[in-house]
Structures are given as C-alpha cells and as structure tokens.
Amino acid sequence: MKPSLSDVIITKASVRVPSESGMKVVEYYDVIEAGKKIDSSVLNWLLHWALDNGINVAYELDGRVHFVGDEEFKRAFVR
C-alpha cells in the first residue's frame, strides 16, 4: 500500500463516539486518493482486509467518503 504504488494515503485516526459509559475512542484508518481515482484492485484489497479483520475504514472514492466497519463507527460520521 505504498502511496507511490497504490495512489492512496492511509493514516490511522480516531473519533470519539458516545457509549453507555460516556464517550469512547474508536480507531479507524482514513484512506484518501492521492492524485487519481483509487484503483479497483487497491479498493478490493482494502475492503477485504478491513472486513476480514474487523477494522474500521473511511475511504475516499471520486471525492466522496464511504465508511466500512462496525455500527458504532459508522454512526459517528453518518447523520
């Protein structure tokens, strides 16, 4: 997933979400396109990796952000 080969930049991030005991920090990977549209093989690998490992991901595709992960994570961004 080297940016010069994949044309994406991946950073680890976190977001605070409400929980039963107050606020909770949920970690995720933020994936943005770097110069051109994300390649389908890169996106396919990324989504399989996230789903197979229970990892939260926010990824950019054609300038729009999409969210994959647990419901708690997705609720933090989708209003």
RONUBA-205903 format. One record per residue: residue in three letters; chain; x, y, z of N, C-alpha, C, O, CB in turn. Coordinates in steps of 0.001 Angstrom, whole numbers. Glycine has a CB too. Example, Ala and Ser with C-alpha at 12.3 -4.5 7.8 and 13.67 -1.06 7.14 Angstrom:
<atoms>
ATOM  type  mol      n_x      n_y      n_z     ca_x     ca_y     ca_z      c_x      c_y      c_z      o_x      o_y      o_z     cb_x     cb_y     cb_z
ATOM   ALA    A    13190    -5690     7800    12300    -4500     7800    13200    -3300     7800    14236    -3319     8465    11308    -4473     9046
ATOM   SER    A    12850    -2250     7080    13670    -1060     7140    12900       30     7870    13409     1138     8039    14084     -598     5725
</atoms>
This chain:
<atoms>
ATOM  type  mol      n_x      n_y      n_z     ca_x     ca_y     ca_z      c_x      c_y      c_z      o_x      o_y      o_z     cb_x     cb_y     cb_z
ATOM   MET    A      827    -1203        0        0        0        0      872     1268        0      433     2329      445     -942       -2     1223
ATOM   LYS    A     2080     1150     -491     2967     2303     -605     2303     3361    -1498     1876     3036    -2606     4360     1880    -1180
ATOM   PRO    A     2206     4606    -1047     1487     5622    -1813     1936     5760    -3267     1109     6000    -4147     1636     6934    -1139
ATOM   SER    A     3220     5613    -3525     3697     5761    -4901     3239     4607    -5802     3269     4732    -7026     5219     5850    -4914
ATOM   LEU    A     2819     3495    -5210     2330     2358    -5984      807     2245    -5963      199     1823    -6947     2941     1081    -5457
ATOM   SER    A      199     2620    -4850    -1250     2442    -4701    -2053     3702    -5020    -3263     3623    -5233    -1563     1999    -3296
ATOM   ASP    A    -1402     4853    -5054    -2065     6149    -5255    -3092     6455    -4171    -4067     7162    -4426    -2740     6180    -6612
ATOM   VAL    A    -2884     5931    -2967    -3700     6287    -1807    -2777     6584     -632    -1654     6084     -558    -4707     5147    -1450
ATOM   ILE    A    -3271     7397      270    -2551     7691     1508    -3421     7183     2647    -4596     7533     2750    -2232     9237     1661
ATOM   ILE    A    -2830     6355     3498    -3561     5747     4611    -2975     6262     5919    -1770     6182     6154    -3494     4186     4548
ATOM   THR    A    -3851     6789     6760    -3416     7239     8080    -4336     6633     9133    -5526     6427     8896    -3414     8796     8174
ATOM   LYS    A    -3764     6355    10292    -4559     5854    11402    -5131     7059    12137    -4429     8036    12398    -3706     4947    12361
ATOM   ALA    A    -6409     6974    12464    -7093     8092    13114    -8029     7555    14187    -8173     6344    14353    -7877     8945    12079
ATOM   SER    A    -8657     8462    14905    -9633     8059    15914   -10737     9105    15988   -10564    10260    15601    -8958     7871    17302
ATOM   VAL    A   -11872     8655    16499   -13023     9536    16670   -13670     9183    18000   -13708     8018    18395   -14045     9399    15479
ATOM   ARG    A   -14175    10196    18682   -14877     9970    19952   -16348     9756    19647   -16970    10536    18927   -14679    11171    20943
ATOM   VAL    A   -16892     8686    20207   -18306     8362    19993   -18985     8162    21341   -18347     7732    22302   -18463     7090    19105
ATOM   PRO    A   -20269     8470    21415   -20993     8237    22672   -21153     6743    22931   -21363     5964    22002   -22377     8921    22638
ATOM   SER    A   -21053     6355    24182   -21263     4960    24573   -22085     4941    25852   -22405     5992    26407   -19902     4208    24769
ATOM   GLU    A   -22423     3763    26314   -23226     3630    27528   -22532     4227    28747   -23192     4694    29675   -23540     2169    27785
ATOM   SER    A   -21211     4213    28745   -20470     4719    29893   -19866     6105    29652   -18954     6512    30370   -19376     3749    30255
ATOM   GLY    A   -20360     6821    28662   -19834     8156    28362   -19327     8221    26937   -20033     7833    26006   -18713     8530    29336
ATOM   MET    A   -18104     8709    26758   -17504     8795    25427   -16451     7702    25272   -15765     7342    26229   -16877    10197    25189
ATOM   LYS    A   -16335     7186    24066   -15392     6111    23762   -14605     6517    22521   -15149     7142    21610   -16130     4739    23546
ATOM   VAL    A   -13329     6158    22490   -12486     6429    21327   -12510     5204    20420   -12221     4090    20857   -11022     6784    21755
ATOM   VAL    A   -12857     5422    19151   -12887     4352    18162   -11820     4656    17115   -11809     5738    16528   -14309     4212    17507
ATOM   GLU    A   -10928     3701    16886    -9865     3879    15904   -10327     3415    14530   -11159     2517    14401    -8602     3115    16329
ATOM   TYR    A    -9763     4054    13502   -10065     3681    12130    -8909     4098    11233    -8016     4834    11654   -11391     4326    11658
ATOM   TYR    A    -8932     3624     9999    -7953     4023     9004    -8641     4952     8012    -9718     4646     7500    -7333     2783     8285
ATOM   ASP    A    -8007     6083     7749    -8516     7078     6817    -7737     6916     5516    -6511     7033     5508    -8383     8540     7395
ATOM   VAL    A    -8441     6647     4415    -7810     6367     3126    -8266     7427     2132    -9457     7554     1849    -8163     4927     2615
ATOM   ILE    A    -7302     8192     1601    -7649     9226      630    -6938     8978     -687    -5830     8442     -723    -7296    10617     1170
ATOM   GLU    A    -7591     9375    -1764    -6995     9247    -3090    -5854    10247    -3203    -5957    11383    -2742    -8054     9477    -4213
ATOM   ALA    A    -4771     9810    -3821    -3589    10667    -3946    -3288    10916    -5422    -2449    10245    -6022    -2360    10025    -3240
ATOM   GLY    A    -3973    11869    -5976    -3684    12261    -7344    -4613    11697    -8396    -4832    12336    -9425    -2327    11871    -7670
ATOM   LYS    A    -5165    10522    -8171    -6114     9970    -9130    -7077     9026    -8426    -6881     8678    -7261    -5379     9240   -10268
ATOM   LYS    A    -8117     8615    -9139    -9142     7738    -8583    -8518     6434    -8099    -7637     5874    -8751   -10236     7453    -9627
ATOM   ILE    A    -8989     5956    -6939    -8475     4722    -6370    -8727     3560    -7341    -9828     3405    -7869    -9131     4441    -4992
ATOM   ASP    A    -7706     2766    -7560    -7789     1623    -8460    -8682      539    -7852    -8684      349    -6636    -6380     1063    -8758
ATOM   SER    A    -9432     -166    -8686   -10357    -1185    -8183    -9644    -2311    -7443   -10193    -2858    -6487   -11159    -1763    -9327
ATOM   SER    A    -8430    -2668    -7866    -7710    -3744    -7168    -7254    -3283    -5782    -7246    -4077    -4841    -6491    -4209    -8000
ATOM   VAL    A    -6879    -2026    -5648    -6488    -1472    -4347    -7710    -1401    -3439    -7639    -1786    -2272    -5845      -61    -4509
ATOM   LEU    A    -8830     -913    -3965   -10054     -822    -3180   -10536    -2209    -2768   -10972    -2395    -1632   -11146      -94    -3973
ATOM   ASN    A   -10466    -3169    -3659   -10867    -4543    -3355   -10016    -5108    -2213   -10558    -5684    -1269   -10741    -5436    -4615
ATOM   TRP    A    -8701    -4951    -2289    -7817    -5440    -1231    -8153    -4756       91    -8264    -5412     1128    -6335    -5199    -1602
ATOM   LEU    A    -8311    -3438       47    -8585    -2659     1254    -9875    -3118     1932    -9898    -3321     3145    -8673    -1168      915
ATOM   LEU    A   -10943    -3281     1158   -12228    -3674     1736   -12192    -5092     2288   -12749    -5350     3356   -13329    -3557      696
ATOM   HIS    A   -11552    -6008     1585   -11427    -7379     2098   -10614    -7394     3389   -10983    -8077     4345   -10768    -8299     1041
ATOM   TRP    A    -9521    -6654     3425    -8669    -6589     4611    -9460    -6040     5793    -9385    -6585     6894    -7422    -5715     4343
ATOM   ALA    A   -10213    -4969     5576   -10987    -4360     6651   -12070    -5314     7155   -12209    -5510     8363   -11619    -3046     6174
ATOM   LEU    A   -12828    -5902     6249   -13915    -6799     6648   -13405    -8083     7292   -13976    -8552     8276   -14770    -7141     5448
ATOM   ASP    A   -12336    -8652     6745   -11776    -9894     7298   -11187    -9705     8687   -11135   -10648     9476   -10711   -10437     6373
ATOM   ASN    A   -10741    -8480     8989   -10063    -8225    10260   -10860    -7347    11221   -10349    -6969    12275    -8740    -7584     9998
ATOM   GLY    A   -12093    -7020    10875   -12927    -6194    11750   -12364    -4805    11972   -12408    -4281    13085   -13105    -6871    13073
ATOM   ILE    A   -11832    -4206    10907   -11181    -2902    11004   -12096    -1832    10408   -12710    -2039     9362    -9804    -2913    10281
ATOM   ASN    A   -12176     -703    11077   -12965      435    10594   -12150     1224     9581   -10970     1503     9794   -13405     1349    11772
ATOM   VAL    A   -12804     1585     8464   -12126     2329     7403   -13056     3409     6862   -14238     3170     6618   -11672     1381     6263
ATOM   ALA    A   -12501     4593     6683   -13162     5665     5941   -12334     5848     4680   -11141     6141     4761   -13276     7019     6789
ATOM   TYR    A   -12958     5676     3501   -12187     5800     2273   -12855     6757     1298   -14079     6874     1236   -12001     4439     1626
ATOM   GLU    A   -12007     7431      543   -12463     8390     -445   -12519     7703    -1803   -11595     6984    -2186   -11537     9635     -485
ATOM   LEU    A   -13611     7931    -2525   -13753     7427    -3885   -14468     8497    -4690   -15608     8850    -4390   -14530     6063    -3924
ATOM   ASP    A   -13808     9004    -5697   -14364    10080    -6528   -14772    11295    -5702   -15777    11941    -6001   -15565     9568    -7310
ATOM   GLY    A   -14001    11608    -4671   -14267    12784    -3863   -15310    12621    -2777   -15556    13557    -2016   -14676    13863    -4731
ATOM   ARG    A   -15940    11432    -2685   -16934    11165    -1637   -16336    10192     -629   -15557     9311     -993   -18259    10592    -2244
ATOM   VAL    A   -16702    10353      629   -16182     9487     1686   -17210     8391     1990   -18406     8655     2108   -15853    10314     2973
ATOM   HIS    A   -16713     7163     2113   -17537     5995     2430   -16978     5361     3701   -15795     5505     4007   -17560     4961     1237
ATOM   PHE    A   -17835     4660     4435   -17441     4098     5719   -17720     2605     5764   -18806     2153     5400   -18169     4806     6860
ATOM   VAL    A   -16728     1843     6215   -16850      394     6395   -16391       98     7810   -15325      548     8231   -16004     -418     5324
ATOM   GLY    A   -17197     -662     8546   -16804    -1010     9904   -18016    -1272    10767   -19118    -1515    10274   -15958       90    10515
ATOM   ASP    A   -17788    -1216    12064   -18893    -1506    12972   -19878     -342    13013   -19561      778    12612   -18366    -1807    14382
ATOM   GLU    A   -21080     -634    13509   -22155      362    13517   -21793     1589    14356   -22146     2711    13995   -23442     -262    14046
ATOM   GLU    A   -21109     1385    15445   -20689     2487    16311   -19823     3479    15527   -20004     4692    15630   -19915     1947    17541
ATOM   PHE    A   -18890     2951    14752   -18009     3784    13927   -18803     4529    12859   -18638     5739    12700   -16921     2924    13268
ATOM   LYS    A   -19654     3828    12132   -20405     4464    11049   -21359     5543    11590   -21540     6580    10952   -21197     3404    10259
ATOM   ARG    A   -21962     5308    12746   -22855     6307    13346   -22113     7600    13688   -22718     8673    13698   -23511     5739    14608
ATOM   ALA    A   -20826     7513    13963   -20052     8709    14309   -19974     9684    13143   -19779    10883    13345   -18643     8320    14751
ATOM   PHE    A   -20128     9172    11918   -19983    10026    10739   -21278    10252     9968   -21449    11302     9349   -18973     9434     9822
ATOM   VAL    A   -22178     9300     9994   -23406     9413     9217   -24483    10047    10091   -24827     9522    11150   -23866     8022     8684
ATOM   ARG    A   -24993    11148     9647   -26017    11876    10397   -27293    11906     9593   -28290    12473    10040   -25554    13310    10735
</atoms>
